[in-house]
Amino acid sequence: MPTSNATSPAAELHALQRDFAACIREPERTELPLGVAARRMQVYRELFFNNVEGLLSSNFPVIRTLYDDTAWNALIAAFLRGHRAQTPLFPEIGREFLRWLEQRQQDGCGDEPFLLELAHYEWAELALSLDEHEISTLPHDPDGDIVAGVPVVSPLAWVLGYRFPVQRVSAAYRPAETPADPTLLLLVRDRRDQVSFLEINALTAALIERLQANTDATGADVVAGLLRDVAPANAAALQQAGCDILRNLHTRQALLGTRPA
């Protein structure tokens, strides 16, 4: 049976959609889809660009301050032209931008050395604000003794580590060299759904990690075990300081309270 060379309506529609999308992503393209006027295509281009630019400006406010309008718009245009998103969801556009910056770093595009980490930090704030964990569903006593009881770590407490002090980056502070010490941050979303960060040291980060894995030891015992491992000579002297860290984490709602009896 002879085969037909005719293109199916579905294939024609797919080709038209692909061509239309390419014209939107590449404003410099002069060849337009059949039947689409240049003036109308420009309307679509501006709507698409402005929507994405607005989302990225709000998702990455610090990064936005690092660019003038021309450079920022050029960066967004390059993102639209060169990145193929894995999801159509608007809340995920920040993650897509982060993936694109990561690829740019791998390709050696010459972005500032802290840019990818800053983007991750800004994305993490948004991601934590959208996290669907409900701390009210976790059994815990918010008024329990965090030292004598078994601490319950909030699922909305994230420890993040960076080479650069991303929380300090601004238009006036753009570090060019990697600092000797890494930056460790604790991001927490509290019961009012407010996101805050706290700069922490390596000992606090290690303590939180142990608390997350803990099932039945008291807060005091977790601190004591950590100090025996990292500072055996000074473990007894540092015990009170470690317990104070527990109380501070509780105040900031990184620790929700204690496991009910």
MONORUR-V464337 format. One record per residue. RES is the residue in one letter. PHI is phi as a letter, one per 20 degrees, with the letter a starting at -180 (999 if undefined). OMEGA is omega in whole degrees, 0 to 359 (none if undefined). Layout:
RES:PHI:OMEGA ; RES:PHI:OMEGA
//
This chain:
M:999:181 ; P:f:178 ; T:e:180 ; S:e:177 ; N:e:182 ; A:f:178 ; T:e:181 ; S:f:178 ; P:g:180 ; A:f:179 ; A:f:178 ; E:f:179 ; L:f:180 ; H:f:179 ; A:f:179 ; L:f:179 ; Q:f:179 ; R:f:180 ; D:f:180 ; F:f:180 ; A:f:179 ; A:f:179 ; C:f:178 ; I:f:182 ; R:f:184 ; E:c:183 ; P:g:181 ; E:f:181 ; R:f:183 ; T:e:179 ; E:f:185 ; L:d:176 ; P:g:182 ; L:g:176 ; G:n:180 ; V:d:181 ; A:f:181 ; A:g:181 ; R:f:179 ; R:f:178 ; M:f:180 ; Q:f:177 ; V:f:179 ; Y:f:180 ; R:g:182 ; E:f:179 ; L:f:181 ; F:f:182 ; F:f:184 ; N:f:179 ; N:f:181 ; V:f:179 ; E:f:179 ; G:f:179 ; L:f:182 ; L:f:177 ; S:f:180 ; S:f:178 ; N:f:185 ; F:c:186 ; P:f:180 ; V:f:178 ; I:g:181 ; R:g:182 ; T:f:182 ; L:e:185 ; Y:c:168 ; D:f:186 ; D:g:183 ; T:f:181 ; A:f:179 ; W:f:180 ; N:f:177 ; A:f:179 ; L:f:179 ; I:f:179 ; A:f:178 ; A:f:177 ; F:f:181 ; L:f:183 ; R:f:191 ; G:d:185 ; H:d:175 ; R:d:185 ; A:f:179 ; Q:e:180 ; T:b:177 ; P:e:187 ; L:f:181 ; F:g:179 ; P:f:181 ; E:e:183 ; I:f:178 ; G:f:178 ; R:f:179 ; E:f:178 ; F:f:178 ; L:f:178 ; R:f:181 ; W:f:177 ; L:f:177 ; E:f:177 ; Q:f:177 ; R:f:178 ; Q:f:178 ; Q:f:181 ; D:e:180 ; G:m:183 ; C:f:175 ; G:n:174 ; D:f:178 ; E:g:191 ; P:f:181 ; F:e:193 ; L:f:182 ; L:f:179 ; E:f:177 ; L:f:179 ; A:f:179 ; H:f:180 ; Y:f:180 ; E:f:177 ; W:f:182 ; A:f:177 ; E:g:179 ; L:f:182 ; A:f:179 ; L:f:179 ; S:f:181 ; L:e:182 ; D:g:187 ; E:e:176 ; H:f:177 ; E:d:183 ; I:f:179 ; S:f:181 ; T:e:179 ; L:e:177 ; P:f:177 ; H:a:175 ; D:d:184 ; P:f:181 ; D:d:182 ; G:f:179 ; D:f:187 ; I:f:179 ; V:e:183 ; A:e:180 ; G:e:178 ; V:e:185 ; P:f:174 ; V:d:182 ; V:e:178 ; S:f:173 ; P:f:179 ; L:d:174 ; A:c:184 ; W:d:173 ; V:e:182 ; L:c:179 ; G:c:182 ; Y:c:174 ; R:f:184 ; F:d:176 ; P:f:189 ; V:f:182 ; Q:f:181 ; R:d:184 ; V:f:178 ; S:b:177 ; A:f:181 ; A:e:181 ; Y:c:183 ; R:c:186 ; P:f:180 ; A:e:181 ; E:d:179 ; T:f:179 ; P:f:181 ; A:f:183 ; D:d:178 ; P:f:176 ; T:d:177 ; L:d:183 ; L:c:173 ; L:d:175 ; L:e:182 ; V:c:169 ; R:d:187 ; D:e:183 ; R:f:176 ; R:e:180 ; D:m:174 ; Q:e:180 ; V:e:177 ; S:c:178 ; F:c:178 ; L:c:175 ; E:f:184 ; I:c:177 ; N:d:184 ; A:f:181 ; L:f:179 ; T:f:178 ; A:f:179 ; A:f:179 ; L:f:179 ; I:f:179 ; E:f:179 ; R:f:178 ; L:f:179 ; Q:f:180 ; A:e:185 ; N:f:179 ; T:c:186 ; D:b:180 ; A:e:176 ; T:f:177 ; G:g:180 ; A:f:180 ; D:f:177 ; V:f:177 ; V:f:182 ; A:f:179 ; G:f:178 ; L:f:182 ; L:f:176 ; R:f:182 ; D:e:188 ; V:d:182 ; A:b:186 ; P:g:183 ; A:f:184 ; N:d:186 ; A:g:183 ; A:f:182 ; A:f:184 ; L:e:184 ; Q:g:182 ; Q:f:179 ; A:f:178 ; G:f:178 ; C:f:176 ; D:f:176 ; I:f:177 ; L:g:182 ; R:f:178 ; N:f:178 ; L:f:177 ; H:f:179 ; T:g:181 ; R:e:177 ; Q:m:167 ; A:f:169 ; L:d:186 ; L:f:184 ; G:q:181 ; T:c:177 ; R:f:179 ; P:f:179 ; A:f:none
//
